[in-house]
Amino acid sequence: MKHQYDNHKAEQKLVEEAKEEMRSYLKKDYKNVSEVHFSKDYNIDPTGGVEVSGYINNDKEKEFSGIYDPTNKKIGISVVNAEEK
């Protein structure tokens, strides 16, 4: 049981890291991003990439999705319904 708990805890830490990086990425590279809301769903692929998604500025039509690369500590691939800076 402890092994499962430790794995879950490590996974949650990785997801939080992905969310923080995605938040920074959106605010840095897209115009008028003041709030970032994340979905509860996430996916960790076999290579360790973490996919997070959600919407910006309380507008559910302004969706985003991105894959965080924990090895390089950056967002690799993303789709964002917002205007780039």
Backbone bond lengths (Angstrom), bond angles and torsions (degrees), N, CA, C in turn:
res aa  C-N    CA-C-N  psi(-1)  N-CA   C-N-CA  omega(-1)  CA-C   N-CA-C  phi
1 M - - - 1.450 - - 1.533 111.86 -
2 K 1.328 116.98 -41.11 1.459 119.46 -179.33 1.532 110.80 -60.74
3 H 1.322 117.18 -38.13 1.467 121.08 178.65 1.532 110.57 -59.98
4 Q 1.333 116.92 -44.39 1.469 120.75 178.58 1.523 110.38 -63.82
5 Y 1.334 116.63 -42.18 1.464 121.32 179.40 1.530 110.03 -61.68
6 D 1.336 116.48 -45.61 1.463 120.60 179.79 1.527 111.35 -62.85
7 N 1.335 116.88 -41.00 1.468 120.61 177.67 1.521 110.89 -63.17
8 H 1.331 117.05 -43.49 1.466 121.62 179.61 1.532 110.05 -63.16
9 K 1.318 116.17 -43.00 1.461 120.73 -179.75 1.536 110.61 -63.29
10 A 1.328 117.49 -43.00 1.467 121.89 178.38 1.526 110.44 -64.95
11 E 1.335 116.76 -39.25 1.465 121.30 178.82 1.523 110.41 -64.18
12 Q 1.326 117.32 -44.00 1.462 121.11 179.83 1.525 111.36 -63.74
13 K 1.329 116.60 -38.21 1.467 120.70 177.43 1.529 110.04 -63.01
14 L 1.310 116.87 -42.11 1.462 122.25 179.06 1.531 111.09 -64.21
15 V 1.325 117.31 -41.45 1.469 121.82 178.79 1.532 109.87 -64.56
16 E 1.328 117.87 -42.09 1.468 120.64 178.35 1.528 110.67 -63.68
17 E 1.319 116.53 -39.33 1.465 121.52 176.51 1.536 109.92 -61.28
18 A 1.327 116.49 -42.98 1.470 121.77 178.75 1.526 110.66 -62.76
19 K 1.327 117.06 -42.37 1.472 120.92 -179.96 1.527 111.06 -64.12
20 E 1.325 116.89 -43.51 1.467 120.02 179.76 1.529 111.23 -63.32
21 E 1.319 116.31 -42.30 1.468 119.85 179.24 1.532 110.47 -66.10
22 M 1.334 117.16 -39.75 1.470 121.04 178.95 1.523 110.25 -64.86
23 R 1.324 117.06 -42.23 1.467 121.34 178.73 1.537 109.59 -59.49
24 S 1.318 117.57 -47.79 1.471 121.72 179.21 1.524 111.32 -62.04
25 Y 1.320 116.07 -43.44 1.470 122.24 179.58 1.529 110.66 -59.60
26 L 1.321 117.15 -47.44 1.464 120.82 -178.66 1.527 111.23 -63.63
27 K 1.323 117.27 -45.35 1.464 120.53 -178.09 1.523 111.92 -68.16
28 K 1.326 117.27 -31.16 1.464 121.37 -178.64 1.528 111.97 -79.53
29 D 1.333 117.83 -38.39 1.466 121.00 -169.95 1.530 115.80 -104.99
30 Y 1.333 117.97 -6.36 1.467 120.34 -177.12 1.523 110.40 -127.72
31 K 1.333 115.58 146.52 1.460 122.35 -177.58 1.526 111.59 -74.87
32 N 1.325 115.12 145.58 1.466 123.68 170.54 1.525 114.28 54.99
33 V 1.310 118.06 41.66 1.465 121.20 175.46 1.522 107.41 -99.04
34 S 1.332 116.21 109.20 1.463 119.49 178.91 1.529 111.84 -108.32
35 E 1.326 116.94 -32.67 1.465 120.81 179.80 1.519 109.83 -130.61
36 V 1.325 115.38 143.10 1.461 121.78 178.45 1.522 107.76 -126.85
37 H 1.323 116.45 122.66 1.468 122.63 -179.69 1.524 108.60 -113.92
38 F 1.327 115.82 128.18 1.463 120.78 -178.18 1.517 111.48 -102.76
39 S 1.306 115.41 144.44 1.459 122.39 172.95 1.531 107.32 -73.13
40 K 1.310 117.12 156.77 1.467 121.19 177.49 1.523 110.88 -73.55
41 D 1.327 116.38 -22.32 1.462 121.16 -178.21 1.524 111.02 -79.74
42 Y 1.300 115.57 144.38 1.455 122.41 174.16 1.522 107.51 -151.90
43 N 1.322 115.75 166.40 1.460 120.24 179.12 1.522 108.25 -139.86
44 I 1.324 116.00 134.84 1.460 120.88 173.91 1.518 106.71 -111.15
45 D 1.348 115.89 117.12 1.467 119.10 -176.86 1.535 110.73 -80.55
46 P 1.324 117.45 169.68 1.472 120.74 -177.01 1.533 114.54 -59.56
47 T 1.331 117.24 -23.40 1.465 119.59 179.17 1.528 112.18 -88.30
48 G 1.337 117.16 -2.06 1.460 121.31 178.02 1.508 114.64 99.24
49 G 1.340 118.60 -4.23 1.460 121.64 177.28 1.520 110.50 -66.23
50 V 1.322 116.31 141.89 1.461 121.61 -177.71 1.524 108.94 -113.41
51 E 1.331 116.64 118.34 1.459 121.04 177.69 1.520 109.17 -94.22
52 V 1.335 115.74 123.96 1.459 122.20 175.53 1.523 108.02 -122.92
53 S 1.319 116.13 154.32 1.462 120.39 -179.24 1.517 109.43 -148.00
54 G 1.330 114.92 169.61 1.454 120.44 179.13 1.514 110.29 167.24
55 Y 1.340 115.32 -147.70 1.462 120.92 -179.82 1.525 109.20 -147.88
56 I 1.344 115.39 164.68 1.461 120.01 -177.06 1.525 111.63 -117.02
57 N 1.333 114.24 151.42 1.468 123.89 173.30 1.531 114.35 53.61
58 N 1.305 118.23 40.35 1.472 122.74 178.88 1.522 113.60 57.33
59 D 1.323 117.61 20.23 1.460 122.69 179.18 1.529 108.35 -114.68
60 K 1.315 116.40 101.70 1.465 121.00 -174.92 1.525 113.26 -65.41
61 E 1.331 117.67 -11.09 1.466 120.66 174.72 1.532 111.15 -82.10
62 K 1.317 117.23 -17.16 1.475 122.45 178.68 1.532 108.67 -91.34
63 E 1.326 114.48 67.42 1.460 120.79 -175.87 1.527 111.99 -81.42
64 F 1.325 115.13 156.84 1.458 121.28 173.02 1.523 109.24 -144.75
65 S 1.300 114.56 158.65 1.456 122.48 174.19 1.519 106.48 -151.20
66 G 1.313 116.53 138.77 1.457 119.24 -179.98 1.513 111.54 -152.28
67 I 1.319 115.12 155.54 1.462 120.84 178.29 1.524 108.39 -112.13
68 Y 1.321 114.87 121.54 1.458 122.86 179.06 1.521 109.42 -89.71
69 D 1.325 115.79 129.57 1.463 122.76 177.40 1.531 107.76 -99.39
70 P 1.340 117.87 102.88 1.467 119.76 -176.10 1.531 113.73 -67.84
71 T 1.315 117.93 -23.81 1.463 120.67 178.82 1.524 110.70 -67.32
72 N 1.330 116.29 -43.56 1.466 121.50 -179.10 1.521 113.07 -97.87
73 K 1.326 116.58 -2.44 1.472 122.74 178.18 1.529 112.35 55.56
74 K 1.365 115.82 48.25 1.464 119.06 178.49 1.526 110.45 -154.28
75 I 1.333 115.02 164.99 1.455 121.81 175.42 1.521 107.00 -81.04
76 G 1.324 116.19 124.09 1.459 120.42 -178.74 1.513 111.79 -88.03
77 I 1.310 117.07 -67.58 1.462 123.44 -177.47 1.522 107.94 -113.04
78 S 1.340 116.70 138.42 1.466 119.21 177.40 1.522 111.03 -149.66
79 V 1.323 114.55 155.70 1.458 123.52 172.32 1.525 105.13 -129.39
80 V 1.332 116.64 122.53 1.460 120.73 -175.23 1.521 109.26 -134.57
81 N 1.328 116.13 127.76 1.456 121.89 177.45 1.533 108.53 -90.89
82 A 1.341 115.54 70.51 1.462 122.07 179.27 1.528 108.12 -158.49
83 E 1.331 115.39 163.40 1.462 120.54 -178.53 1.529 110.72 -83.49
84 E 1.332 115.14 129.53 1.464 119.79 178.43 1.519 110.64 -71.52
85 K 1.325 115.61 153.36 1.474 120.83 176.52 1.513 109.71 -76.37
